[in-house]
Amino acid sequence: MFWEEEAAAQGVGPVRTSGAVPEFDPVAFGARLRQARRAAGWKQQPLARELDVTQPTYSRMESGRIAAGRVTSTFLEDLSRLLGRTMSWFLVGSPVRDRVRLAARRTDEGEVRVRAERVLDLLEMDAELDDLTEFADLEGAALESGGRSTTWTAHAVKAPAHPSRQQGRNLAEKLRGDLNLGDGPIEDLPDLLDGVLGVDAAVLALGDRLSAVAAFDDERSVALLAVNVSDTYARQRFSFAHEVAHLLYGEGHAYDGEHGASRSPLEVRADKFAQHLLLPVSGIQTWAAARGYAPRQRFSFEDACRLADEFGVSPQTAWIALDDMGVAPLGPFPTAAEAAVVAGHLARHTRRERDRRVERIPLRLEGRVLEAFRQGYLGAEATARILGQARDLLEDVTSVVAAPAPRRTRDSRVPAHR
């Protein structure tokens, strides 16, 4: 039967003792089938119709009542095409979710994992696409379309024994210098992460009250930073920069469990890193000098608003940075919209807020997924779900860009969706 042939021919499954074939687990298979269906947004009845089985039969499959002989290569290929998972994932699952480390401002890592499901889903898919590169040059094709080959190296900076605000500032200034960023605004922070630092950056729908999460897959030397699509433009940028600090120090866990409502030293250091990366002291000084300010002269309310708008930070961040220098305007800071009106750039503010509501997966993974779609390994439904795009868009271009999937032969021992 297919399960035994695949397991023996390809080593599918967990570590085995000599010659032993891993046993098919119908309950685990059904649970993965249910997980993939829900993640892809399918109801049981229409999916059963696409698989050419009755709804009661499909329901029994998800309940774990399916014989190994029913799991044929054709059936698995249909599942892969419709639900966007590899054949081996349906058979034996993936170790990615269990090994990924997460960093987020949450006291309970289990809660983070539930809310960051989309992040884990992308890392799992990325690992599954590695299997495709065994016989199809998806990585090379993705690079030609704008992806990158570099991956993150964890623990790039030795963490000081006692985190402080000054350490966050020093690290931000060093990074700006190393990357030749000067002291001006960073226009597209995700592009900087993707293209220069070699860190996967994404804007995703995260759970409530979760602004950002950093996920580390050490086995594959991959790090993914994700910010919440529901956060404001300035908050997304600050969250990206904040998580970069955790990446640079190789800190991968859920934070603040022992600090209650107060900010831990690690979090304070990351906040200061983000502040100085986005709005460096030298940048403020250059900006002020160009407008005729004397050293230590207090900013006007209007110029503080213009500074925040130009550097793409929240008014609160700008006021804190100016207060650190002793030049903040007197009185409270405004909202971002109020600052944009004062700065004379309400249209830019509106455009930024509109654009930040669109999900964005890492450029490297986007290239790989689109190439898998083009070569026929992923269907339009699954590809649209992974990319966060409308299915109709992918279906419209299928006849133009999609190449037929290679024929699966027993001699080659190459599964069409591994």
Secondary structure, 3 states (H helix, E strand, C coil): CHHHHHHHHHCCCCCCCCCCCCCCCHHHHHHHHHHHHHHHCCCHHHHHHHCCCCHHHHHHHHCCCCCHHHCCHHHHHHHHHHHCCCHHHHHHCCCHHHHCEEEECCCCHHHHHHHCHHHHHHHHHHHHHHHHCCCCCHHHHHHHCCCCCCCCCCCCCCCCCCCCHHHHHHHHHHHHHHCCCCCCCCCCHHHHHHHHHCCEEEEECCCCCCCEEEEEEHHHCEEEEEEECCCCHHHHHHHHHHHHHHHHCCCCCECCCCCCCCCCHHHHHHHHHHHHHHCCHHHHHHHHHHCCCCCCCCCCHHHHHHHHHHHCCCHHHHHHHHHHCCCCCCCCCCCHHHHHHHHCCHHHHHHHHHHCCCCECCHHHHHHHHHHHHCCCCCHHHHHHHHCCCHHHHHHHHHHHCCCCCCCCCCCCCCCCC
